């Protein structure tokens, strides 16, 4: 197991006698954490971004997003597992993340995973599959890119790795940009039977609400949000910023709808790169999206 880094939370206190902000209600995770509780897990890695020749800067994403979350209003118990400290051995780091995710899922809690580069998703997947070895799964991705490259594992290969090895999983991706994916990647998506929606389809049709209904038929669903799916003006701190990505309002609405999916097991937000950010816009947006997700999902605790 890789080293686990623990995190301290601090923030504004309005009334010392009332706990109404996240830093006042969060505790360290252990095996006695209540069933259904949200549990943050960080993945401090950008080795996948480096291998994918992207802009580096995501290593501190799990730290800064937690800082932005700390003072947000939240009154129910929430827990923190710590962060996997990744290094050049990406595969070992992803295995360690998978073990952490599986440990949380085995206690019937809900992992909220903070990346790191989008290679975070492969470790996320390993944990879900370990927890549900015989289930029919679906993975939902909000992304400008397919991440279907067939090469050394990186932040651009995860779904090729998964679909090549796992016959019992379907891949749905929303927000694909034609300017960010070659014809070869579209052909690969078609070969694997990927259910994808271009950005214009998401904006102009009801494809997302229709797929949410379809997802209810799976044994379990897990989800990932790559911050490069959001337009650069509100999310500049990513390895590959998008000029025509989701607006902040659009992605908040989609995440809020996702949170209500009862068979959803876990959710990660990746590609948060504080070293590339402007005024902490990307980290702040990621924290706001986690907060929105948690608030919408409170009924399942």
C-alpha positions as CSV (number, residue, x, y, z in Angstrom):
1,X,0.0,0.0,0.0
2,X,1.3,3.5,-0.9
3,X,1.7,6.1,1.8
4,X,-1.6,7.7,3.0
5,X,-1.4,11.4,3.8
6,X,-4.0,12.7,6.3
7,X,-5.5,16.2,6.0
8,X,-6.5,18.8,8.5
9,X,-9.5,21.0,7.8
10,X,-9.9,24.6,9.1
11,X,-12.2,27.4,8.3
12,X,-14.6,30.1,9.4
13,X,-16.5,29.6,12.6
14,X,-19.7,31.7,13.0
15,X,-20.8,30.3,16.4
16,X,-18.6,27.9,18.3
17,X,-21.6,26.2,19.7
18,X,-23.1,25.3,16.4
19,X,-21.4,23.0,13.9
20,X,-22.7,24.1,10.5
21,X,-19.6,24.1,8.2
22,X,-17.8,21.1,6.7
23,X,-14.6,21.5,8.7
24,X,-16.6,21.3,11.9
25,X,-18.4,18.0,11.0
26,X,-15.6,16.1,9.2
27,X,-13.8,13.2,10.9
28,X,-11.1,10.8,9.9
29,X,-12.5,7.6,8.4
30,X,-12.1,4.2,10.0
31,X,-14.0,0.9,9.8
32,X,-16.6,2.1,12.2
33,X,-17.7,5.0,10.0
34,X,-21.5,4.9,9.6
35,X,-23.1,3.2,6.6
36,X,-24.0,5.6,3.8
37,X,-21.6,8.3,4.9
38,X,-19.7,10.3,2.3
39,X,-15.9,9.7,2.5
40,X,-13.3,11.9,0.7
41,X,-10.3,10.1,-0.8
42,X,-7.5,12.0,-2.5
43,X,-5.2,10.9,-5.3
44,X,-2.1,13.1,-5.4
45,X,-0.7,12.0,-8.8
46,X,0.0,13.6,-12.1
47,X,2.2,10.8,-13.5
48,X,-0.6,10.0,-16.0
49,X,-0.7,13.6,-17.2
50,X,3.1,13.6,-17.6
51,X,2.9,10.4,-19.7
52,X,0.1,11.8,-21.7
53,X,2.2,14.9,-22.5
54,X,-0.3,17.2,-20.8
55,X,0.2,20.3,-18.8
56,X,1.3,19.3,-15.3
57,X,0.1,20.8,-12.0
58,X,-2.5,18.4,-10.6
59,X,-0.5,16.9,-7.7
60,X,-1.9,19.4,-5.2
61,X,-5.5,19.2,-6.5
62,X,-6.7,17.1,-3.5
63,X,-5.2,19.5,-1.0
64,X,-6.6,22.8,-2.5
65,X,-10.1,21.4,-3.2
66,X,-10.3,20.3,0.5
67,X,-9.3,23.8,1.5
68,X,-12.1,25.3,-0.6
69,X,-14.6,22.8,0.8
70,X,-13.7,23.4,4.5
71,X,-15.9,26.5,5.1
72,X,-18.8,25.5,3.0
73,X,-22.1,25.0,4.9
74,X,-22.7,21.3,5.8
75,X,-24.1,19.8,8.9
76,X,-24.2,16.1,8.5
77,X,-21.3,13.8,9.3
78,X,-18.7,13.5,6.6
79,X,-15.3,11.6,6.7
80,X,-11.9,11.8,5.2
81,X,-9.8,8.7,4.3
82,X,-6.7,10.7,3.4
83,X,-4.8,10.9,0.1
84,X,-2.8,8.3,-1.8
85,X,0.7,9.8,-2.5
86,X,1.4,8.9,-6.0
87,X,4.8,8.8,-7.7
88,X,6.4,7.6,-11.0
89,X,4.9,4.1,-10.4
90,X,1.5,5.0,-11.7
91,X,0.2,1.4,-11.8
92,X,1.1,0.9,-8.1
93,X,-0.5,4.2,-7.2
94,X,-3.7,3.3,-9.0
95,X,-3.8,-0.1,-7.3
96,X,-3.5,1.6,-3.9
97,X,-6.3,3.9,-4.7
98,X,-8.4,0.9,-5.8
99,X,-7.8,-0.7,-2.4
100,X,-8.8,2.4,-0.6
101,X,-12.0,2.8,-2.7
102,X,-12.9,-0.9,-2.1
103,X,-12.4,-0.6,1.6
104,X,-14.8,2.3,1.8
105,X,-17.4,0.6,-0.4
106,X,-17.1,-2.6,1.6
107,X,-18.4,-0.7,4.6
108,X,-21.4,0.6,2.5
109,X,-20.1,4.2,2.5
110,X,-19.8,6.5,-0.5
111,X,-16.4,7.4,-1.9
112,X,-15.9,11.0,-3.1
113,X,-12.5,10.9,-4.9
114,X,-10.4,14.0,-5.5
115,X,-7.8,13.9,-8.3
116,X,-5.1,14.3,-9.4
117,X,-4.9,13.8,-13.1
118,X,-7.7,11.8,-14.8
119,X,-5.6,8.6,-14.3
120,X,-7.5,8.8,-11.0
121,X,-10.4,7.1,-12.7
122,X,-8.6,3.8,-13.4
123,X,-7.8,3.4,-9.6
124,X,-11.4,4.4,-8.9
125,X,-12.6,1.6,-11.3
126,X,-10.3,-1.0,-9.7
127,X,-11.9,-0.3,-6.3
128,X,-15.5,-0.5,-7.7
129,X,-14.8,-3.7,-9.5
130,X,-13.2,-5.2,-6.4
131,X,-16.2,-4.3,-4.4
132,X,-18.7,-5.6,-7.0
133,X,-16.8,-8.4,-8.8
134,X,-19.8,-10.0,-10.5
135,X,-22.0,-7.0,-11.2
136,X,-23.0,-5.4,-14.5
137,X,-21.5,-1.9,-14.2
138,X,-21.7,1.4,-16.0
139,X,-19.3,4.2,-15.9
140,X,-20.4,7.8,-16.6
141,X,-17.8,10.4,-17.7
142,X,-18.2,14.1,-18.1
143,X,-15.3,14.9,-20.5
144,X,-14.1,16.6,-23.6
145,X,-12.1,13.6,-24.5
146,X,-12.7,9.8,-24.9
147,X,-9.5,8.8,-23.1
148,X,-9.4,5.7,-25.3
149,X,-5.7,5.8,-26.3
150,X,-4.0,2.3,-26.7
151,X,-0.6,3.0,-25.3
152,X,1.4,3.1,-22.1
153,X,-1.1,3.7,-19.2
154,X,-1.7,7.5,-18.7
155,X,-4.4,10.0,-18.2
156,X,-5.6,9.3,-21.7
157,X,-5.8,5.5,-21.7
158,X,-8.1,4.5,-18.8
159,X,-11.2,3.6,-20.7
160,X,-9.3,1.6,-23.3
161,X,-7.8,-0.4,-20.4
162,X,-11.1,-1.0,-18.8
163,X,-13.1,-1.9,-21.9
164,X,-10.3,-4.2,-23.2
165,X,-10.3,-6.2,-20.0
166,X,-13.9,-6.0,-18.6
167,X,-16.8,-7.4,-20.6
168,X,-19.4,-6.4,-18.0
169,X,-19.1,-2.7,-18.1
170,X,-20.6,0.0,-20.4
171,X,-19.1,3.4,-20.9
172,X,-21.2,6.6,-21.2
173,X,-19.4,10.0,-21.9
174,X,-21.0,13.4,-22.1
175,X,-19.5,16.6,-23.6
176,X,-17.1,15.1,-26.2
177,X,-15.5,17.8,-28.3
178,X,-14.8,17.1,-32.0
179,X,-11.8,19.4,-31.9
180,X,-10.2,17.3,-29.1
181,X,-10.6,13.8,-30.5
182,X,-9.1,12.3,-33.7
183,X,-11.0,10.2,-36.2
184,X,-9.2,7.2,-34.9
185,X,-10.5,7.8,-31.4
186,X,-14.1,8.1,-32.7
187,X,-13.6,4.8,-34.5
188,X,-12.2,3.2,-31.3
189,X,-15.3,4.5,-29.4
190,X,-17.6,2.9,-32.0
191,X,-15.7,-0.4,-31.9
192,X,-16.1,-0.6,-28.1
193,X,-19.8,0.5,-28.3
194,X,-19.2,3.6,-26.3
195,X,-22.4,5.6,-25.7
196,X,-21.2,9.2,-26.3
197,X,-22.8,12.6,-26.7
198,X,-21.1,15.6,-28.3
199,X,-21.3,18.9,-26.4
200,X,-24.0,20.2,-28.8
201,X,-26.1,17.1,-28.3
202,X,-26.0,17.5,-24.5
203,X,-27.0,21.1,-24.9
204,X,-29.7,20.7,-27.5
205,X,-31.4,17.3,-26.8
206,X,-32.6,15.4,-23.9
207,X,-29.9,12.7,-24.2
208,X,-28.7,13.2,-20.6
209,X,-32.1,12.7,-19.0
210,X,-32.8,9.7,-21.2
211,X,-29.5,8.1,-20.2
212,X,-30.1,8.7,-16.5
213,X,-33.2,6.6,-16.8
214,X,-31.3,3.9,-18.7
215,X,-28.6,3.8,-16.0
216,X,-31.2,2.7,-13.4
217,X,-31.1,-0.7,-15.0
218,X,-27.5,-1.4,-14.0
219,X,-26.4,-3.2,-10.9
220,X,-24.1,-0.3,-10.1
221,X,-22.9,2.9,-11.6
222,X,-19.8,5.0,-10.9
223,X,-19.0,8.4,-12.3
224,X,-16.1,10.7,-13.1
225,X,-15.9,14.4,-14.0
226,X,-12.8,15.7,-15.8
227,X,-12.6,19.4,-15.2
228,X,-11.4,19.9,-18.8
229,X,-15.0,19.3,-19.8
230,X,-15.8,22.8,-18.3
231,X,-15.1,26.0,-20.3
232,X,-11.7,27.5,-19.7
233,X,-13.0,30.8,-18.4
234,X,-14.3,29.1,-15.2
235,X,-11.9,26.2,-15.1
236,X,-8.5,27.3,-16.5
237,X,-6.5,25.0,-14.1
238,X,-6.5,21.8,-16.1
239,X,-4.1,19.9,-18.3
240,X,-6.1,20.6,-21.5
241,X,-8.5,23.5,-21.1
242,X,-11.7,23.6,-23.2
243,X,-12.9,26.8,-24.9
244,X,-16.4,25.5,-25.5
245,X,-17.0,23.3,-22.4
246,X,-19.8,23.2,-19.9
247,X,-20.7,26.5,-18.2
248,X,-20.6,26.4,-14.4
249,X,-24.4,26.4,-14.3
250,X,-24.7,23.5,-16.8
251,X,-22.2,21.2,-15.0
252,X,-23.8,22.0,-11.6
253,X,-27.2,21.0,-12.9
254,X,-25.9,17.7,-14.4
255,X,-24.0,16.8,-11.2
256,X,-27.1,17.5,-9.1
257,X,-29.2,15.2,-11.4
258,X,-26.5,12.5,-11.2
259,X,-26.5,12.6,-7.4
260,X,-30.1,11.4,-7.3
261,X,-29.2,8.1,-9.1
262,X,-29.9,5.5,-6.4
263,X,-27.5,2.9,-7.8
264,X,-24.6,5.3,-8.0
265,X,-21.7,3.9,-5.9
266,X,-19.0,6.6,-6.1
267,X,-17.9,9.8,-7.8
268,X,-14.6,11.5,-8.6
269,X,-13.6,14.9,-9.9
270,X,-10.2,14.9,-11.6
271,X,-7.9,17.2,-13.6
272,X,-7.8,20.0,-10.9
273,X,-4.4,21.6,-11.4
274,X,-3.8,24.4,-8.8
275,X,-0.4,25.2,-10.3
276,X,-2.1,26.2,-13.6
277,X,-5.2,27.9,-12.0
278,X,-6.2,31.6,-12.0
279,X,-7.7,32.9,-8.7
280,X,-8.3,29.3,-7.6
281,X,-11.3,29.2,-10.1
282,X,-10.9,25.5,-10.9
283,X,-10.4,24.3,-7.3
284,X,-13.3,26.4,-6.1
285,X,-15.6,25.1,-8.8
286,X,-14.6,21.5,-8.0
287,X,-15.4,22.1,-4.4
288,X,-18.7,23.7,-5.2
289,X,-19.6,20.7,-7.4
290,X,-18.8,18.3,-4.6
291,X,-20.9,20.4,-2.2
292,X,-23.8,20.4,-4.7
293,X,-23.5,16.6,-5.1
294,X,-23.4,15.9,-1.4
295,X,-26.4,18.2,-0.7
296,X,-28.5,16.6,-3.4
297,X,-27.5,13.1,-2.2
298,X,-28.2,13.6,1.5
299,X,-31.5,11.7,1.2
300,X,-29.6,8.4,0.7
301,X,-27.7,8.6,4.0
